[in-house]
Structure formats: structure tokens, C-alpha cells
Amino acid sequence: MLNQAMSITKKVKRLISTKKGLPPGTPVYTGYRESRPPEVRTIVYDTTGVELVEKYAPENRKPGKTTWIDIRNLSDSQFINHVGGQFDIHPLVVEDILNTRQRPKTDEYDNGIFIVLPNIRFQAGSVDLGYEQIALFLTDHTVITFQEDPDDTFSAVLNRIKEGNGRIRKKTADYLTYAIIDTVVDNYFTALDEIEVTMLDIEHQIHTSHDNNHCKTRIFALKHVLNQFRHTTVPLRDAVSRLHRTDSLLLPVADQVFLRDVADHIAQVMDYLDNFKDQLINLEALYQAEINNRMNNVMKLLTIISTIFIPLSFVAGLYGMNFDNMPELHWHYGYFVVLGAMLVLMVGMLIYFKRKNWI
């Protein structure tokens, strides 16, 4: 995992370095995803029906209908720049779409609103946080989404449009924007659930496993995950707050209640993160306490063994001095008497320790 992370870091640095010296607004893809053709679908809908084509078809837009163009995979910077030109998207926005290390933000332009959303996935096996930048441009009756990965993050939103569930078909592009943002934030709760399961698994391992070195590694990795998660969530809260306060006609006042709901969800995510951080501190304390407890048990066992053998060693040493004037040395059953006395002494000490609950 470490070698993979180092390889990705070097690749990202190499890609970002290609932008040096270029003028602002130059479209250069700085991500590390595999280069492949973009996957595009165009959805045009209203209350009467839905038209879906699995290609880039801006000509399908119709007056009075909402158009959603979903672009997955951003490695083809020329195509992204072409889309930006067709929709009169500012060159700086196109640059930010392709620069996939943007912090969450909301920028307003004359012809639209640009939003950057981090899509987070928790990878339980490697205890790592997967990150995908999702960019969204809202313009008149049109929403364009740009996703780094080819997987269908917004399948639930598309199904709602197809089936006509809820109010999404009755609303326009502003409500679609809310639905997309809400879906991304809902994915955070899925990641939080998986983090909680991982923490419970670590706690179980601490109590039951005799080899806790793996637990220590996972706890350290979880601390890094929670820090990354929080550093991503804080600017997203600011971005949604800016949307909530905007005076743009693209987001009417009627949508403020939905944006406020998203802001509440983000606040809830941050509360969970704070709670998990406290739980992780408790897990570290439990780990250290369990290590100390096992060490104490080992020392206790060694102490009991030493306590038992000290008087036995004394008896053996006493009769091993071989003085001439030691009558017991000449007894016929002296050896067996001494062994029996040592056995009785050892059993008596064990019974005493047992009654004191020392063993």
C-alpha cells in the first residue's frame, strides 16, 4: 500500500509539473486516472417524459426542458475544453475541472454557477480514503457534471428521473443540482458507516487477539483517514453555505430549504467525525491498557513461579551443602521425605494463591 501511494504521489507531482509556465486557463489534466475516452450521457426531461442517449448530444436540448450532461473520465482534456467552449464556460473553470486537486468550492459567473464536490469512498481493506473530484456547472436549464471515475455515482438520481419519483421531474436544473449534491453527501454517511464497522472490528481484535501489532497499524491509518475526511468536509460546508446565500437567479429562493437540508447533513457528518475521533482516542487508550494488562499478566505469572521456586531452591541449597554433621544426609528415606516436603510446600502455596485470587 505504501509503495502504491508513493507511486501515485510521484505521478501526480509529474502531471502537475506539466502546468508550470503555462498561462491561466490552460486545460491540462492533472489527475492520475488511466487515460481513456470519456463516457458521456445526455438526459433531457420534463414532467411529460425522459430522453436518454449514451453520448454527448447537446443538440438534444429543448426549450422548457431540463438537460443533464454527465461526463465520466476527464483524461481527454481536449474534449473537456470543447464542452466548455460550447457552453461558454470560463477557461478558469475548465482548468479547475481538469485540475483534480481542487478544494470544495462554489464560484459564481455571469452565465452559471461552478461547484466542486469531493466524492469520498472508504476502503476498509487498506484502511484508506478514496477521493474523486466531481465538478458541476449549472447554467440555464442545464447541468453538466464532470466525474473522474467511470463508475455510475449518480445512478440513484438517474433512476428517480426515469421513474418520475418525487419532485425531480417537476423541478428544473436547480433542483437537479441539489439532488446531485445531496447524493454526494449521502455517500459520506456510507463511508462513515464503514469506518464505524472498522473501528468495532479493531476493538474486537484488541480484546481477543494476542498479536495487536496489526491493530496499532490500523488505528494509525484510521487517524489519517479521519483527518483527511474532516479537511475535505470543512470547505464543503463553506461551499454549500455560499450556495445557500447566493442571489443568483439560477437558484431561486424556493431551493434554499433543500440547500439548508444539505448543510444540516454536512454538519451531522462533522459531528460523526468528531465522535469517531474521540472513539479512536479511546481505542488507543484501550490498546495501551490491553498491552499493559497482558504484560502485567506475564509478570504476575513469572512472579508466582519465582515465589514458588524460591523456598524450593532454599531447601535444595540447604541440603546441597554436604556438611559431615548433617544427620538427614544419612537417613534411608531422607531424599523422599525432602521431595515430599517440597511438594507439599508447593501445593500449599498454590492453594494459598488460589484463595487470594492471584491465579
Buried (B, 14 or more C-beta within 10 A) or exposed (E): EEEEEEEEEEEBEEBBEEBEEEEEBBBBBBBBBEEEEBBBBBBBBBEEEBBBEEEBBEEBBEEEBBBBBBBBBBBBBEBBBBBBEEBEBBBEBBBBBBBBEBBBBBBBBEEBBBBBBBBBBBEEEEBBBEBBBBBBBBBEBBBBBBBBBEEBBBEEBBEBBEEBEEEBBEBBBBBBBBBBBBBBBEBBEEBBEBBBEBBEEBBEBBEEEEEBEEBBEBBEBBBEBBEBBBEBBBBBBBBBBBBBEBEEEBBEEEBBEBBEEBBEBBEBBBEBBEEBBEBBEEBBEBBEEBBEEEEEEEEEEEEBEEEBBEEBEEBEEEBEEEEEEEEEEEEEEBEEEBEEEBEEBBEEBBEEBEEEEEE
